[in-house]
Amino acid sequence: GCGYRFLDADRAVELIEHTLRQTRRPIFFGDDNFNARPARTKAILEKVLEKGIRMPWWGAQVRVEAAQDRDLLALMKRAGCTKVYVGFESINQESLDLYNKSTSREKNEDAIRRFHQAGLSIHGMFVLGFDDDDWPSVRKTVKFAMKSRLSTTQFLILTPLPGSEFYQRMSSENRLRFRDWALYDAHHVVFEPARFSLFDLQKAQMYCHKKFYSWKQTAGKVLAGQWLSVGVAHYARKLNRTWTKRNRAFLKVVALLKSKTGARISVDYREEVSLEL
């Protein structure tokens, strides 16, 4: 259905203790929204602190509203949290409103300031490909991410997941270009954007990652002593090179779909899948 189902606080803490006994690796809370029920989240963190559990953790995904709760942020920090993962989605208010995101650029900026004040670093997530997006807005988005001193980022491509209202609209407007579900991972463009060609939207994502994780940006993190972010930047550059190499055929296909003559080109592209039984 449409509702959340939760473990109670005691059971959640039992699972945390079990996990820590099984591995020495830091914990990441997989909840899509760690602060969906603030009272429950606080109860879990308070029990962790009461029991003296040493819980190294990478962080958790939260909404920008979490930044308004100082007690929650203080508990997260005391319990060992180092980073929050926040979906800012877009810096364009029109896009946020169109997809019913109850936030604004001003709220996002305020949340970033409050997270930093609480001593938490931020992994920011942005989506490219809204109908209002174009090259100027893409450049403004990556500039916003750098200016906001986000430690790490992801720039994802808007993806019409089957069953969603967005998928139905793209299908009815004949804007879906690929139906190979292996491509529906938010890293491959699969629909015709309003103000981009498929190829240009794919290039926009690659541009954002290259810009944010540039050597110049990394040098600034070195000077600031943000060694974890330096390591992530190195990993991100390597990941981008690997992705580009593995997706050469896909990039050639989307380049073919960028017709300058007005001719309509149809391509049936499928990812190669190998099953070993």
N, C-alpha and C positions, 0 to 999 in steps of 0.2 A: 504493500500500500504506500501511502504518502507520508507515513509517520516514522520518526526515529525509534529505534529500539536500543536500550542501553543496558550494560552490565551495571550492577550497583557498585558503589565505591569500594566495599570490602572485597568483592570478587575481582575488581580491576587491580587492586593493590596486590592480591594474591598472584595474579598473572604477571605483574611487574616483578615480584620477587622470584617467581619461577623462571622468568626470562633471564634475570640477572644471574641466577644459579647456572643456567645452561650456556651462557655466553658472556664474554667480557666486552663485547662490542656495545657502543652507545645505543640507546633506545631512540626510535622515532615513533611517535604516536600517529597511527594511520588514520585517525578520524578525519573526515573531510572538513569538519569544523570542531576543533578541540573545545571551543567555548560555547557549544550549542546550548548547553545548560550550565551556566556559570556556577550555580550552587553545587552541582555534582562535581564539576571540575575542581572547585576549591576543596571539596570534601576529600577527593582523592589526594590532592597535593598536601593537605593538612595531615592526612594519615601517613603519607610517605615521610613527612618531616617528623611526626610524632614517633614513628618506629625507627627513626634514624637510618633510613634506607639511603645508601649512597647510590644515586641514580644518575649516571652520566647520560645525557640525552641530547641528540642533535636538535630537537625542537618539535614543533607541531604546527599543523595548518590552522590558521585562525582567520576570522573576518576582521575587517578594520574596526568594527565596533568593540573588539576586545581591548583596544587601546584606551577606551574610556574608563575601563575598570582598573584603577591603580592597585587595588588589593590583589586582583587576579595576577597582574603582571609581577607584583612583588613576590607572590607565592611561587610563580613559575621560576623566577630568578633564584629564589632561595632553594628551590628543589633541584636546581642544576640545569635549568634550561639555558641554552646559549643563543638560540635562533628561532624566529617565527617565520612561517611561510605564508605569505599573504597574496591573495589574488586581487590585484588592483585592476586587472582586465584592460582598461583603456583610460586615456587622459581626455578623451572626447566625451563631453556630457551627453551629446546626442546619442552616441553609441550605448552609454550606460543606461540611458532612459529607454532606448528601444528594446533592450534585452532585460528590462526590469531589475537592474542592479541598483539597490537602494543606497547609493553612495554618490560622491562627487569628488572632483579633483581636490577641493578644499578639505574634505573629510580625509581623503587619502594622505594629503600633506600633513594634516594634524596628527593622524595615526602614526606616520613615520617618525615625526618628532617625539611623540610619546613613547614609542617602542625604544627609540634610541636613548631617551632619558631614563628608561627602566634598565638600561644596560643590555638590551637584546639586539643582536644583529638581525638583518632582514633579508630574506630571499623573496624577491618580488616576481610575480607572475603576470605577464601581459599577453593579450590576445590580439592578433593582427588579422585583418580581413573583414571588419565590419563595413557596412555599406558606405559609411562616411570616411573610411580610411583611404589615404592616398600617400604619395611619397613624402609630402611635407609633414603629415601627421605621424608617419613612421619615424622620421628624423626627430620630431619633437618628443616622441615616446622614449626613444633611447637616450635622448638628452636629459629628459626628466629622470630616468633611472640613474644616470650617472651623477646628476646634480643632487639627487636625494641621498647619495652615499649608501645605496643598497650594496650589501656585501656580495650577493650573487643574484642572478636573474634567470628567468626563462621567458623566451618570446615564442609563443605558440601560435599555430595557425587555426583560425576559427574552423571548426569541423562539424558538419551537419550529421550528427549521430542518428541512425535509424530509430524511428519512434518518436523523435523530437519534433516540435512544431517547426523548427528551423529546417529540418530535413524535408518535411512536407512542403514547405514553401519553396525550397530550392528545387525540389522535384517538379512541382507544379509550374515553376517558371523555366523549366528545362535548363537549369544551370549546373546540374550534377554532371561531372565529366568522367569520374571514375567510380565504379561500384565494387572494386576489389577491397574487401574489408581490411586487408593487411595494411592498406594505406591510410586508414582512418585512425591515425595515432597522434594527430595534432602537429605532426612534423612534415606531412605531405599535403600539398594543396589538392583538394579533390572537387572543388566547385568553382564556378566562374564568378570572381569578385565583381563588385559594381564599378570600381574605379581602378582596377588593376587587370592585367592579363594574368593567367595562371602563373606564367613564368616570372613576372615581376613580383607577385606576392611571395613566391618561393624565394626569390632574390632578397626581398625585404626582410624575411626572417633571418636569412644567412647574414645580411648586412648588420642587423641589430646585434646578433651574437658576436660577430667579428668586431664591431665597434665597442661594445661593452667590455669584451675580454681582450682588448688590444694591449700591446706591450706598454703603451703610454699609460693606460688605466692601471695596469698591473704595477708599474713603477710607483704610482701614487700609493698603492696598498702596501708596497714594500716599505716606503718611507713612513707610513702610518703604523707599521709593525703588525699588519693584518695578515699573518702568515697562512692561516687557513684559507683565506680568500685568495691569496697568491697561488696556493696549491690547486684550488678549484679552478682558477683562471687557466692554469697550465693544462689541467684535465679537460676543460671546456674547449680550448683550442685544438687539442688532440682529437676530441670527440667530433668537432666540426669537420676536421680534415677526413676522419674516418667515414663520417656520414656522406660527405660529398663524393668520396671515392666509391662507396658502395651503391650510391644512387645515381651514377653517371647515366645509366639508361633512362631512368625516370626523368632526370633533368633534360635530356635530349628530347624526350616525348613532350614535356610541357613547353619546351622551346618551339617545337613544331606547331603546337596549338596557338602560338602567337603569330597569327597571320597578318601580314601587312597589305594583302591584296584584296581582302574581303572574302576570300574563298573559305568555305567551311570545311574543316578537317576533322575527321572522326578517327580516334585511335582506341583500340581495345588493348589496354595495357594491364597485365597481371603480374603480380610478384611470383617468382619461382618458389614453389614450396616442395620440400623433400621430406617424406615421412618414412621413418625407419621402424619396421615392426619386428 
